[in-house]
Amino acid sequence: MFSFKVPSIACEVCAETITKAIKNSEPQADVNIDVGTKVVNVETQGSIETIKKAIIDAGHTIEG
């Protein structure tokens, strides 16, 4: 499981955009996003770099 702090998440639409981007890269990924805490949790066999790239390519930033 990978967890990312994504401070650019502002609403549910942001969460949906990130979820779609991750699923496009890793269709088997289980994505859980908490909009309130701006945390993205991803359960996947894919690489952390693939997930990070999907989030960034969706127009969001990753903290840390």
Secondary structure, DSSP 8 states (H G I E B T S, - for coil): -EEEE-TT--SHHHHHHHHHHHHHH-TT-EEEEETTTTEEEEE-SS-HHHHHHHHHHTT---B-
